[in-house]
Amino acid sequence: MISPQEIIQVGRTQKPYGIKGEINIIFINAEYAELDSEYYFLMIENIPVPFFIEDFTFSTDVTARVKFENIIDEKDASKYTNLDVYMPRETVKQLEGSETSGWSNFIGFKVVGGDGEFIGIISSVDESTINTLFILHNGEKEILIPATEDFITAIDEEEKTIDMNLPEGLLEE
């Protein structure tokens, strides 16, 4: 079984398309959509489950209709709407050097403040605005932190930890 640290989010399933079991997927960026893969992982009850791709058709540069094996009709496909879509980190590493993929590589990393205090775990990255944000979770609490090298003091890839020196007041509610 693959661990959540070995995969990276590349998109999210949307509503089914048609009656043949196809599912619309919206990708975080066009580069992720273009990556060649025989399968995607869908996160079901916090477990990454592999789904093998039978057919893949682009709708736009960041959306596609995907037909997975063993999903035969619209009723089956509707069970898999609004789920996060993942790929193995090794596959996504093909994009290294790509400006849009860098921050997403830190999904799953722990963020620690300058005082050594645990802030949260990066669950996703919002690249929809000019200022990219890390979306962290600490229990039920969601925390947004700017993803900028100005705040990062150290990255430990083995321990999957990012040390950040954040401006005063950024974490206050």
N, C-alpha and C positions, 0 to 999 in steps of 0.2 A: 504494500500500500504506500502511496506517495504521501509525503508530509506537506502541510500547508507552506512550509518554508521553501519547498522545492518548486513552487508554482507562483505565477504572477497573474494578477487580474488584467485581462485584455479587453473585456467588454461585459455586456449584460444582455440576457435574452429579453425579447419583447413578446408581443402577441404572435400567435400562429399565423401562417400565411397559407391561405387556400385550404383544401380538404385532404391533401396528401401527407400531412404531418410535417410540413416545413415550419421552421421557426425563424423569426426575424431576430438578428443579433445586431446591436449597435456597439461598435468598437470604440475604445478610448481615443484612438487615433488611426489614421489611414495605414500607417506602417504595420500596426498589429493586424489589421485586416488582410494585409498582403502576405503575412507569414504563412509558409506552407506547413500544414500539419495534417496528420491522419485523424486526429481526435482533439477534442477540447475537454476540459474538466468543468463540470457544473457543480457548484457548491450546494449540496443538499444536506440539510441539518448539520451544517459545519463539517461535512465530510466531502472531500473532492472525489467526484464520481466521473470516470471517463465515459465519454460518448463518442463513438466512432462516426466520422463524417462519410455519408453516402454521396451527397451532392452539395455543391457550394456555388451560389450565384450572387454576384455583387448587385446591390440595388443602387447604392451611391458609393463614394470613396470610403465611408465609415460604416455602412450598413450592408448586410448580406442576408439572403435567405439560405438557411442551412437545413438539409435533410439528414437527420441522424439515423443510423441503423436501428431497427426495432421500434421506431416510432412510426406507426402506420397511418394514423389519421389525425384530424384536427383535435379530437377528444384527447388522444394521447399527448399531442403537442401542448395542449393547454395546461397540462400538469407541470410544464417546465418554463412557465413565463416568469419574468422578473427575477431571474437567478443570475448571480455573477458567473462570468465565463473566464476560465483560466487556461494558461498554457504552461508547460514546463519552463523554468527559468533558462535552462540550457537552450531551448528553442529561441527564446526572446533575446538571448545574448547575441544572436545574429545581427541585431540592430545596434550593437555597441557603437558609440560614436554618433548615433542619431540624437539630435537635440531633444526630441519629444519623448524619448523612451527613458532617459536617465533617472528622473525622480521616481518613476514607478518601480524601479529596481529595489527601492527601499521599503516596499510594502512588506509588513511582517516584522520590521525592525522595531526594537524598543527605543524610545527617546528618553534621555536622561538630562536633567537640567544641570546648570553649572555647579550647583551645590550637591550633585550626586543623587538628587531626588527623582524617582521614577515619575515621568509625566504621562506616558501612555504608549500604546502600540500603534504604528501606522497601519491603518486598515485600507486606505485608498489615497489617491492623489487627485486633486481637482486642478486640471490644466485648462479649464474653460475660460479663464480670465487671464489678463496680462500678468497677474501675480499668482504663480502656482502655489497651491496650499497642500500641506500634509493634513490629512484627516486622521486624527488619533482617537483611540478609545481607551478609556480607563474605567473599567466596570461599565456602568450605564452611561457615563459621561462622554460626550463627544467634544473634542478640542480641535480647533483649527489653528495651525501654525504656518506662517509663510515658509515655503521651501526655498531657502536662500543660503548660499555658501557663507554669507556674512554672519549667520548665527551658528553655523556648524563648527565645532572645535575639534572633533575627532569622530572617525567612523571605524568601527571594529566589525569587519565583515564576518569573521569567524563566530563572534558572539552575537552577531546581528544587533548591534547597539550603535546609536548615534548620540554623541554628547553635543548638547546645544547650549549656548550662552544667550538666553533670551532677554530682551529688554524688560525692565521692570514694568509691571502692570499688564503685560500681554496675556498672562494666564488668569488674571483676576476676573471674577464673574460680574 
